């Protein structure tokens, strides 16, 4: 039976965790094997902790982040004068 929650549960199976992060289950498991985040065990179930998933997502760089090291460079690119 499928359950719908109005909130994300603290511990999730791989299918729910991959949906939460917006990636395939195989990519989630590959990242876990590479040590980006761990799994917890409870009664034979391997579960992902939402806090670990959030920390992983927070650690990802934004696209193009490498280009802009300071706000001055971004301001100059958009023609905003420094004060």
C-alpha positions as CSV (number, residue, x, y, z in Angstrom):
1,X,0.0,0.0,0.0
2,X,1.3,3.4,-1.0
3,X,1.4,6.2,1.6
4,X,1.3,9.9,1.0
5,X,2.9,12.2,3.5
6,X,2.4,16.0,3.8
7,X,6.0,16.0,5.0
8,X,9.2,14.2,4.1
9,X,9.9,11.4,6.6
10,X,13.2,11.6,8.4
11,X,14.4,8.2,7.1
12,X,13.7,7.1,3.6
13,X,14.3,4.1,1.4
14,X,16.3,4.6,-1.8
15,X,13.3,5.2,-4.0
16,X,12.0,8.0,-1.8
17,X,15.4,9.5,-1.2
18,X,16.2,9.6,-4.9
19,X,12.8,11.3,-5.6
20,X,13.6,13.8,-2.8
21,X,16.9,14.7,-4.4
22,X,15.5,14.7,-7.9
23,X,17.8,12.0,-9.3
24,X,17.5,8.4,-10.3
25,X,17.8,5.7,-7.8
26,X,20.9,4.2,-9.5
27,X,22.6,7.7,-9.2
28,X,21.7,7.9,-5.6
29,X,23.2,4.5,-4.8
30,X,26.3,5.3,-6.8
31,X,26.8,8.5,-4.8
32,X,26.3,6.5,-1.6
33,X,28.9,3.9,-2.7
34,X,31.3,6.8,-3.4
35,X,30.9,8.0,0.2
36,X,29.0,11.2,-0.4
37,X,26.5,10.1,2.2
38,X,25.8,7.0,4.2
39,X,22.8,4.8,5.0
40,X,21.4,3.8,8.3
41,X,20.3,0.3,9.1
42,X,17.1,-0.5,11.0
43,X,15.7,-4.0,11.2
44,X,17.4,-5.0,7.9
45,X,16.3,-1.9,6.1
46,X,18.9,0.4,4.7
47,X,17.6,4.0,5.0
48,X,18.8,7.4,4.0
49,X,18.6,10.2,6.6
50,X,17.0,13.4,5.2
51,X,19.7,15.5,7.1
52,X,22.5,13.7,5.2
53,X,20.6,14.2,1.9
54,X,20.1,17.9,2.7
55,X,23.8,18.3,3.6
56,X,24.8,16.7,0.4
57,X,22.5,19.0,-1.7
58,X,23.8,22.0,0.2
59,X,27.4,21.1,-0.6
60,X,26.9,21.1,-4.3
61,X,28.2,24.1,-6.2
62,X,25.9,26.2,-8.3
63,X,26.3,26.1,-12.0
64,X,28.7,28.9,-13.0
65,X,29.9,29.5,-9.4
66,X,33.5,29.1,-10.4
67,X,33.3,32.2,-12.7
68,X,32.3,34.7,-10.1
69,X,34.7,34.8,-7.2
70,X,33.6,38.2,-5.9
71,X,30.6,40.3,-6.2
72,X,32.7,43.1,-7.8
73,X,33.2,40.9,-10.9
74,X,29.5,40.2,-11.2
75,X,28.7,43.9,-10.7
76,X,31.1,44.9,-13.4
77,X,29.6,42.3,-15.8
78,X,26.1,43.8,-15.3
79,X,27.3,47.4,-15.4
80,X,26.6,48.1,-11.7
81,X,29.0,50.8,-10.4
82,X,30.8,50.1,-7.1
83,X,29.9,52.4,-4.3
